[in-house]
């Protein structure tokens, strides 16, 4: 075996690694800046939506922010969660989804009619944050394309075949993960988690808000209407875990802490569910012909 030193090739890889180090440091600084913006927006949103706040106006902004965040999560700007398309989106897909999200906000004026000026400022910062994430995603995509083209041209001239293996040999600090991925994770754990979602407190049977929530011994949460229906059919097994815990539940099984939490964070949904329960009880008592819309004569 004869070893032939390739000084030019070594210099080439050293230069490429130095450039990648500079890009990684630049992306790290950008990531820190974006995370700081996420923390600032989180504080503002938490202030304008906290039910314990002395200002009653925060309750109105709570409902608007919940709708905005639900729309944002369902749009899946940077990540897709469908069965067919899942994982990180490329720049073009992310840009199209962001335009869809911002277009819906623009075409639905009721979503941006805040009672507190801080909320309007926070929404503008939130939109600018997503634009910065899109620019970072585009920047990284261009850098990855450039590196692959450089290695492809290098292989063509030297026939060394380093394009498939060189990226895996680099230090993890040089092949930094996507800023959009890391900052989006920060968004999920901080900003979007500031306001609880309705799906997290929905009845597992009717998928509506679990009002008068019954916490079974197995830990699953159901609304009282669905539980009563299960008991009417003498079904003792939990629909999810199949444990015999349904018939033993009664009014003492109502989760009082969850009741207080729902009344604080979902006031409009609680009132609607309470009205639905009252109408359902009235129909059970007076028959299907019951109508609570009022007297047609008076």
N, C-alpha and C positions, 0 to 999 in steps of 0.2 A: 504494500500500500504506500502510495506516495502522497504526502500532504503538500498542497500548493496553497500558500497564503494568498488571500484575496483582499489586499489592502483597500482597494477601491470599494469593494462591497462592504467592508467593515465601516468605512467612512460613511457610506450611504445609509446603513442602518443606524449609525450613531446620530446622523443628522435627522433622520426620520423620527427616532425616539425623542430627540430634543424638541422637535416641533410638536410631537404629540404631548409631551410633558407641558409645553406652554398652553396648548389647547385645553388640557385637563385642568390646569390651574385656573384658566379663564372661566371654564364652565363651573368650577367649584365656587368661585367668587359670585358668579351669576346666580347659582343655586342658593347661596346664603342670602343674597339680596332679595330673591323672590320669597324665601321662607320668612324673612322679616316682614315683607308686605302681607303675607298670609296672616301672621300674628297680629298685625295692626288692624286688618279688616275683621278678624275674629273678635277682637276686643270691642270694636264698634258695633258689630252685629249683636254680640252678647248684651251690650248695654241697651240697645234699642228693642230687644225682644224678651228681656227677662221679665217673667210674670210678677216677680217679687219687687220690681221697681216701683217707686212711689208715683211715677208718672203713668197715668192710664193710657197715654198715647202708645206706649210700647206694645200693648196688647194688639192694637190694630196692625202694627208693623210685623208682629209675630206671624200673623196669617199670610201676609204678603211674602215675607221671606221664605216661609215654608213652601209656598207655591213656586217661587223662583228656584229654590234648591231642588225641589222635586223635578221641575222641568230640566234643570241642569243635569241631574243624575240620569234621567231617562234619555237625554240626548246622547250620552256616552261620547263626549267630544274626543277625549284622548284614548279611551279604551272601550272596546266593544265586548259585551257580555252575552251576545246571542249564541245559540248553538252552532250556527253556520259560520259566523264571523266573531271571533273572540281574540283577545289579546290587544296589544298596542296598535293604534292606528297610525298610518303614515301622515305626512304633512298635508297632503291634498284632502284626505278623508277628514282629518281633524279640522281643517279650515272650513270645509263644507258644513260640517256639523256645528261649528261655532257660528257660522252665518245663519244657520237655521235657528239656533238658540237666540241670538241677538235679534233676528228678524221677528221671532215670536214675541219677544219683549217689546219691540217697537210697535208691532201691530196690535198689542193688547195693552192699552193705556192703563187699565185698572191694576195691572201688576206693578206699576211704578208710581202709584199715587200714595206715597208715603206720608205719614203724619209728622214725621220728624226729619229735619234736614240732614241729620247725620246718616240716615239710611240711604238717601239719594247719593251722598258722597261716597258711601261704602260700595254701592252698586257700581258707580263709575270706576272705582279702584278695582273692583272685582273683574269688570270687563277688561280693563287695561292689563290686569294680571294675566288673564287668559291670552291676550294678544302677545304679551312678552313670552309666555310659554310656547305659543305657536312660532315665534321668531327663533327661540332657542331650539325647537324641534327642527325647523328648517336649517338652521346653522349646523346642527349635528348631522343631519342627513347629507348636507353638502360635504362635510368633512369626511364622512364614511365613504361617500362616492369617490371623493378625490383620492383617498388612501388606496381604495381598491384599484383605481385606474393607474396610480403610480406603481403599485406592485405588479399589476398586469403588464405594464410596459417594461418593468424591470425584468420580469420573467421572459418576456419576448426577446430581450437583448442578451440575457445571460443563460437562459434555459435552466435556471436553478429550481424553479417550481416552488417559490416561497409564498405565493399568494394564499394557498389554503392554510398554511401552518403559521405564518408570521403573526397574525392577530392573536392566536391562542398562546403564543410565547411571550407576549407583552405582559408587563405588570398590570394587575387589576386597576391600579391607580391611573394608568395611562388609558385604558379602555373604560372610561367612566360611563356609568349607566345614564340613560336618558334623563335630562333635567325634568322633562314633562312627566316622566314616571315617578320620580322621587317627590317632586312638588305636588303632583296630583295625590300621592299617598298622604302628604301632609295636609292637603285640603280635606281629604276624607276624614282624617283623624282629628282635625281641629275645627276648621270653619264649618264644614257641612254637618259635623256632629254637634254643633252648638244648638241646633234646633232639632228636637226629636221628630222622627218621621212617623206618619200614621201607620205604615206597614209594620212597624215594630210593636204596635199595641192593637193589632187587629185580631178579631176572633178567628180562630183557626178553622171554623166551619163556614160562617157567612162572610168572612173576610172584611166585615165592617168594623168600626171601632168597638172594641170589647167593653161596652158600657155596662155598668154593674158587673165588673170583671170577677169571674169565679176562677180562683186558682185551685186546681185539683191537687190531690196529694202527690200525683206524679209530676207536678210542676207545670203542666200545660194550662194555657189561659183560654177561657171561653166567655162569651157574653152570657148573661143570665137567660136570655130568650132561647138561645140554642141549647143551653143546659136543661131548661125546663122541657124542651121538645124531646131531648134524649131520654129524660126520665119518664115522660108520657109514654114513650115506646118501650119502656122497661129495658133500655139498653144500658148495661152497667159498665161495659168496656169503653175505655177512652178511644176515640176514633184514630188516635195516632199511635200510642204505645200499647193499646189493647189490655191495659191493666183494669181490674175491677175497682174503679174509683168514682164512677159517675153517680150511682144511687146514694152514696154516703154524703154527697155534697148538699149543703143547704145554705140558708142566708148567712150563716156564720162563716161560710167559706169565701165570702166576698173579700177581696184584697183591698183593705181600707187605704193602705199607702198608695196603691195604684189609682184608687178613686181620687184622692187628693191631687195626685200628679196629673191625671187626665183633666181634671177641672181647671188646673192651672195652665197647662200647655195646649189643651185642645178645647177651649171653651165653646167655640161655635159647633164643633163636631159633637160635643157632649149634649148640648141643647137639642140638636137635631135628632140624636139617638134617643134622648128622653122623650121627645114628642112622638117618635115612631113607636116606642114601647107603650106609651099611653094610648095611641090609636089602636095598637094591636090588642091591648087589654080590652078596650071598648068594643072592638069587633068580636072578641071572644064572648063578651057579656051580652051584646045586643044583636049579634048576627052580622052577616056580610053586608047588609043594607045600611049599616051605620055610616054616617057621613059627618065629619067634624068641621066642615067648611062653613057652618053657620046656617041660620034660618033663611030660607029663600023668601019668606014673606016679609019679615022685619028687616 
